[in-house]
Amino acid sequence: MSAIAVAGLRMRYGERDVLHDVTFQVEPGEVVALLGPNGAGKTTTIEILEGFRARSAGRVSVLGEDPGRAGEQWRARVGVVLQSWRDHGKWRVRELLAQLAAYYPDPWDPDDLIAAVGLTPQADQKVRTLSGGQRRRLDVAIGIVGRPGLLFLDEPTAGFDPSARRDFHDLVREFVATSGCTVLLTTHDLDEAERLAGRILILDGGRIVGDGTPVSLAQLVAGDDEVRWSLGGERFARPTGHPARFVHDLYREHGDEIRDLEVHRSSLENTYHALVRSAEAS
Ligand SMILES: Nc1ncnc2c1ncn2[C@@H]1O[C@H](COP(=O)(O)OP(=O)(O)OP(=O)(O)O)[C@@H](O)[C@H]1O
């Protein structure tokens, strides 16, 4: 059974449709990123899956249940990391996690969890005295305290500096590797999607316009790899779908006279822009 199965999902706010016939599945243990420009419908989609928003039409199953009707037991299996946990400033880190752990049947031990997210030195600090990055670690701890089978992360690193972002990515990767948890995250950050997710869904204007691994998505946009080299002082660049064959032929023709050889894989960024442009043109 898929961890998430969405078929024909529609969402209408007033007169406006913001999700049109969205269909996708996420298998257990997958880490999937939902990417898309502002207003694409990412937060709307994730909130419907979390059970925080009622959909207009379509079938949605999350861990085998309809999130619109599921009860407490289902909620205990679903972890949510919201854009930021602003309440509870007066609580101390350990106290807050111990309190939340009490709601779950099989929670993390608070001290083990605090160590896992790297907050041991701050365990007795009040939440409002934490830095932005430490707070985000606490957000993750709150999301996973009940040992969820599925974790939703909505723009998890918005506002992070580059080193806090890298630490956060390491934390999530390690958590996923050790727990086997399924993850659906939304992000604007292509690099983040590529680092964390094995699969990327591109949502634009309320429609899925791309679904695949970073590599398979790149292959959708033909001829995007580029080989660059110089020869006799002149620079050359050629697009190719078969860079290894191209380089082999180039070497056979020119041998050691080739200098500064580079192969540029088509980036997820190029693919993303091409898919969004072509979806908007149609
Ligand atoms: N409660 C609401 N009432 C009316 N329209 C809404 C509501 N929430 C979202 N929208 C509209 O639905 C569309 C999708 O919004 P959503 O927040 O899901 O997009 P998003 O992809 O998460 O965008 P962003 O990247 O900017 O966070 C937007 O045009 C937004 O203005």
The ligand as an SDF file (V2000), in Angstrom:
LIG
                    3D

 31 33  0  0  0  0  0  0  0  0999 V2000
   -7.3560   30.3480    2.4630 N   0  0  0  0  0  0  0  0  0  0  0  0
   -7.2400   30.7350    1.1880 C   0  0  0  0  0  0  0  0  0  0  0  0
   -8.2300   31.4170    0.5850 N   0  0  0  0  0  0  0  0  0  0  0  0
   -8.1390   31.8040   -0.7000 C   0  0  0  0  0  0  0  0  0  0  0  0
   -7.0720   31.5550   -1.5080 N   0  0  0  0  0  0  0  0  0  0  0  0
   -6.0460   30.8890   -0.9520 C   0  0  0  0  0  0  0  0  0  0  0  0
   -6.0660   30.4510    0.4090 C   0  0  0  0  0  0  0  0  0  0  0  0
   -4.9160   29.7960    0.6620 N   0  0  0  0  0  0  0  0  0  0  0  0
   -4.1980   29.8370   -0.4850 C   0  0  0  0  0  0  0  0  0  0  0  0
   -4.8730   30.4870   -1.4550 N   0  0  0  0  0  0  0  0  0  0  0  0
   -4.4340   30.6900   -2.8610 C   0  0  0  0  0  0  0  0  0  0  0  0
   -4.1920   29.4110   -3.4280 O   0  0  0  0  0  0  0  0  0  0  0  0
   -3.0680   29.4390   -4.2950 C   0  0  0  0  0  0  0  0  0  0  0  0
   -2.0910   28.3600   -3.8410 C   0  0  0  0  0  0  0  0  0  0  0  0
   -1.5400   28.7440   -2.5870 O   0  0  0  0  0  0  0  0  0  0  0  0
   -0.4980   27.8560   -1.7740 P   0  0  0  0  0  0  0  0  0  0  0  0
   -0.2070   28.5780   -0.5110 O   0  0  0  0  0  0  0  0  0  0  0  0
   -0.9900   26.4710   -1.7030 O   0  0  0  0  0  0  0  0  0  0  0  0
    0.7410   27.9180   -2.7630 O   0  0  0  0  0  0  0  0  0  0  0  0
    2.2770   27.5460   -2.4930 P   0  0  0  0  0  0  0  0  0  0  0  0
    2.7010   26.7590   -3.6730 O   0  0  0  0  0  0  0  0  0  0  0  0
    2.4340   26.9330   -1.1650 O   0  0  0  0  0  0  0  0  0  0  0  0
    2.9300   28.9890   -2.5480 O   0  0  0  0  0  0  0  0  0  0  0  0
    4.2210   29.5840   -1.7700 P   0  0  0  0  0  0  0  0  0  0  0  0
    5.3800   28.9490   -2.4270 O   0  0  0  0  0  0  0  0  0  0  0  0
    4.1290   31.0330   -2.0880 O   0  0  0  0  0  0  0  0  0  0  0  0
    4.0870   29.2550   -0.3080 O   0  0  0  0  0  0  0  0  0  0  0  0
   -2.5020   30.8400   -4.2100 C   0  0  0  0  0  0  0  0  0  0  0  0
   -2.9370   31.5580   -5.3420 O   0  0  0  0  0  0  0  0  0  0  0  0
   -3.1020   31.4090   -2.9510 C   0  0  0  0  0  0  0  0  0  0  0  0
   -3.2840   32.7990   -3.0780 O   0  0  0  0  0  0  0  0  0  0  0  0
  1  2  1  0
  2  3  1  0
  2  7  2  0
  3  4  2  0
  4  5  1  0
  5  6  2  0
  6  7  1  0
  6 10  1  0
  7  8  1  0
  8  9  2  0
  9 10  1  0
 10 11  1  0
 11 12  1  0
 11 30  1  0
 12 13  1  0
 13 14  1  0
 13 28  1  0
 14 15  1  0
 15 16  1  0
 16 17  2  0
 16 18  1  0
 16 19  1  0
 19 20  1  0
 20 21  2  0
 20 22  1  0
 20 23  1  0
 23 24  1  0
 24 25  2  0
 24 26  1  0
 24 27  1  0
 28 29  1  0
 28 30  1  0
 30 31  1  0
M  END
$$$$
